[in-house]
Amino acid sequence: MERMLPVRLEDLRSLIEENRDLVVRIGNNYEISRPLALKLWQYLVSKVVEVGGSIRESVKVDYASPEMVIVSVSCSVIVGESEIVLCEVGEAHRSEGKTDTMARTAYTRAMKRLLERLVGEDFINQMIKRMFPDTREVPASDKQKQLIKNLVQEGKLTREMVQEVLGEGFSLNQALKENTLTYSQAKALIERALGRRPSNGQAN
């Protein structure tokens, strides 16, 4: 996938560095803002168009309540005879202190994951950790943990997804029981479960 897209990781990293004022703190974590996500997306679109390709984006609100918003962002990329169709999901909670901007935050998180999947590397996370090395991981929230339990029961969160996030040999049940699951890990698990079809059985 990375070879198909005519983009340079160095350019994307430089774009983040040049716009570090558009990296914001939400709770205890640093994340890209919507304006920066759009700048990265516009760069990607321009590079695809330069080589005669096309790229389309669609946004859908999958769930909305006073406590949480879930947004999915889909895209179709065509370059030559190759085509990529991807969908990623982002979620935002009222408890994060962004009551009036939950939909925007959820969209930005979905777009961030979509960009990283398109490029084939978690370059955004890498840059944020490089720019803000003192950032500490915080535990998953009670709402995240409850949602994860529900997704497991519904068969939407699979062993494969857990291994992708936690690594081989790690147990989700143990992480939940011992409270070692981090906020970012929980977010990644939720996004995978909501953005992909279940396969390979339930997680354990």
Buried (B, 14 or more C-beta within 10 A) or exposed (E): EEEBBBBEEEEBBEBBEEBBEBBBEBBEBBBBBBEBBBBBBEBBBEBBEEEEBEBEEEEEEBEEEEEBBBBBBBBEBBBEEEEBEBBBBBBBBBBBEBEEBBBBBBBBBBBBBBBBBBBBEBBBBBBBEEEEEEBEEEBBBEBBBEBBBEBBEEEBBBBBBBBEBBEEEBEBEEBBEEEEBBBBBBBBBBBBBBBBEBEEEBBE
